[in-house]
Amino acid sequence: MEQKKMWSRTKEYGMLTAATLIMVIGIYVFKFPNNFSFGGVTGIATIISGLVDISAGTITFIINMALLVVGFIFLGRGFGIKTVYVSVLMSVALSLLERIWPMSAPLTTEPVLELIFAVVLPALGSAILFNMGASSGGTDIIAVVLRKYTNFNIGSALFLVDLFITIAACFVFDAQTGLFSFCGLMAKSLVIDGVIENINLCKYFTIVCNDPAPICEYIHRHLKRSATTYQAEGAYSHMPKTVILTVMKRGQAVQLRNFVKKHEPTAFIAITNSSEIIGKGFRGFN
């Protein structure tokens, strides 16, 4: 039992590390060299580094460490250990990359291509973190503190901060960089929402059939899922029918669909996408 728990924890922190490193690559390789500033601590660091002779990675490290102290002061032990781990790892990794692989210019001469990677990679990493109940720290810490001690609309407040950072890029750098940053700001939340939805995407089955036994057995024994059945009546034929309700991951859904088509070809199957399944075997209430 203890070994299983240890393996689960190792797997969890492995995922956190991978997600953080994906964010770091997107920020360091594509965001910093192009001065893209669309919110968060890295956006603030990009703006400040354009005004003073300090690297964006170093500024990110300083701000993140300061915000962690704020988090511990105001949130105490309730402050998430995962967020602390991710925040420290990201700050250290950015500082190490500056020493190992200094970048004095963008990787390519295609700013649109670089903007895509500057948005997609950090958004992908953030989505994985959010899905695991963690975050990269930074302005999220301020949001948690404000939520605890004030009645502010946190979402609106964070968006206004990000918008201010993006507008500042127009004055600190140039209009082109500012406009690219606006595009990044608009795309960032859409990509995060899309990735989270796809990570959690499940298939909801409604199967109307005459013989539910083999289907239910296949669901239980081979797919290791459960199902709910109830009796119904055909509106046209007035014949008794059994309705099976079940939910599973996409890979399992293909197997179940093929099984039903082969063994119960007269069954009626309705398959619906759902990214919010809460219950045993899926997600718990947070």
N, C-alpha and C positions, 0 to 999 in steps of 0.2 A: 504493500500500500504506500509506504514511504517512498519507495523507489519510483512508483508510478507518479506520485505527486512531484517528485524531483524532476522527472522527465518532462512532465507537463509544464513545469515552471521554466525549464531550460528551453523548451520549444517556444514558449510565450516570449521570453526575452530574446531569443533568436529572431523571432518575427519583428519585435520592437527594434532590434538593432538593424535588421535589413531595411525596414521602412525608414528609419532615421537616415541611413546611408544613402538611400534613394533621394531623400530630400536634400541632403548635403551636396550630392552631385549636381542636382538641378540648380541649387542656389549658387554654389561656388563656380561651376563651369559655365553656366548660362546666364544667371541673374546678375551676379556681381560685375563681371567684365563689361556688360552692356548697360550698367546703371539702371536696370529695370527696378522701379520702386512702386510695388503695388501692395503695400501694407505689411503689417507685422513688424517684428523686431528687425528682420533682415532688410526690410524696406527703410526703416529708420536708420539702420547702419549704413545703407547705401547713400542716403541723403547726407548724413554727417560726414562720411568719408569723402564726399565731394566738396565739403567745406573746410575740412582740416586734413592734415597730413597723417592720418591713421587709417590702417586698412579696415575694410568692412568686416572681415572675419574677427579682428581684435575687438572692434566696437560691439559686434554681436555677442562675443564672449562676455564683455563687461556688462552689457545690459541684461543678458540672461542671468548672470550670477547675481546681479543686484535684484532682479525680479524674484529669483528663488529665495533670497533673504526676506523680501517683502512677503512672499507666500508663507514662509515659516513663521514670521512674526504674526501675521493676521489670521492664518488658517491653522497653525499648529500641527498636531499629529494627523489631522484630517487631510493634510496636503498629500496628494497622490504620489507614491513612490515611483510609479511608472513615468509620470510627467517629469519628475526630478531626474530620473535616469536618462530619458530622451533629451531633455534640455542640456544636461551636462555633456552627453555624448555628442550632440550636434555642435555645441560650442567648441569642444576640444577637437573634433574632426575638422571643422572649418579652419581652426588655427593651425593644425598640423598640415593641412593641404596648402596653406599659404607658404609654409616653409619647405615642404617637399616639392610642390609643383606651382611655383609662382606664375601667375597669369597677368601679363601687362596689356593684353589686348583680347578681344573676343576670339573664340575658337574658330569661327568661320566669318565670311563676309556677308552672310545672309541674316539680317536682324529678325526677319519674320520667322525663319526656321528656329533661331535661337529662342525667340519669345515662346514658341510652341513648347519647346523642351523646358524653358524656365517656368512655365505654367503647369505642364502635365506632370513632370517628375515630382516637384514638391506637393502638388495636389494629390497624386497617387499615394505618396508617403503619408500625408496627413489623413487621407481617407482610411488607410490601414490602421493608423494610430487611433483615430476616433472610433473605429469599429471594435478596437480592443480595449476601449475605455481609457485611453491615454491621449495626450496631446504633446505638442512640441514646446509647451510652456510659453514664454514670451508674453504677448498681450493677452493670451488666455488666462494667465494668472491674475492680471488686472481685472478681467471680466469676472472671475470667481470671487475676488475680494469685493468688487462692487455689488455683485449679486447678494453677497452675505450681509453687507452693511448699508445698502441703499435700495431705493426703489427704481433705479434707472432702468430704462429699456436697453439691456446689454447689447443686443444685436445691432440696434441703431447706433449706439455709442461706438462700437467697434468699427462699424462701416464708416462712420464719420471720420474716425481716426485714420483709417486706411485711405479714405478719399483725400484727406488733408495731406497725407504723405505723398500721394500720387500727384496732387496739384503742385506740391513743393518741387517735384522732379522737373516740372516745366521751367521753373525759375533757376534751380541749382544747375541743371544740365542744359537741355535745349528742348524745343517744342516736339521734335521727333521722339526723343526719349520719353517725354511726358505722355505723348499720345500712345506710344507702345505700352507704357505703364497703365494707362486707362484701359486698354484692351486686355491686359493681363488681369487687372482688377475685376473686370466684368466676367472673364472666362474662369477665374479661379474657383469661385463658389459653384459654378455649374459643373466643372470637372469633378470636384470633391463629391458633390451630391450624386453625380452619375456613377462614380466608382463605388461609393458606399452602397448604392442601390444594387449594382451588379454583384458585389461581393455577397450580399445577403439574399440575392434572388433565389426564390424557391418556386416550385410548381404545385399548385393546388388542384387536386383531382376531384371531379364529381363523376362517378361511374354508375350508370343505371344498367342493371343486368338481371338476368334470370337466376343465375347460379353464382352466388358470391363466394362460396367456400374456397375454390382454388385460388381466386384472386386474393382473398384475405390471407390465405396460407402463404402465398408468394410474398406478399407485403411483409408478413411477420417473420418468416423463416429466412428468406433470401435477401430482402432489403433492410431488415432489422428496423422496420418502422411499424407504427400502429395505424389503426383506421377506426372510423366510426360508421356503423351501418344503421339504417332504418328502413322500414317498410313503406312502400308507396304504391300508387295505382296509376296505370297508364290512362291518360285523359281520353284517348281515342278507343283503345282496345278494352279498357277497364280490367286489364289483366294485372295480377299482383307483380310488383317489381321490387328489387332491393337496390337502395342507393348507398354507395360506398363513398365516404369522404376521407381523404388522406392528403398529406403534404410531405414533400421530400425535395432533396437537392436535384439539380438539373440532370446529373449523370444517372441517378436512380430513376428519374422520370422517364427517360428514354427506355430503360429496361422494362418498367411497368407498362408503358404504352405498347411496346412490342409483345409483351406477354399477353395482355388483354386481347390485342388484335388476333393473336394466334389461337388462344384457348377459349375466347368468348367473343367470336366475331360479330355477334348481333348486339353486343353491348354498346351503349351510347356513352361517349367519353367527352367531358368538357375540361380543358386544361387552362388554368389561369396563372399568370405571373403574379407573384407577391414578394415584396422585400421586407415585410414586417410580420414575421411569424414568431409569436411569443408563447413559450411553453416548454415542457420537457422535451429534450432532444434538439431544441432550437435555441432561442434566446430567452433569458429570464427578464423579469422586471428590474429596471435600474433605478 
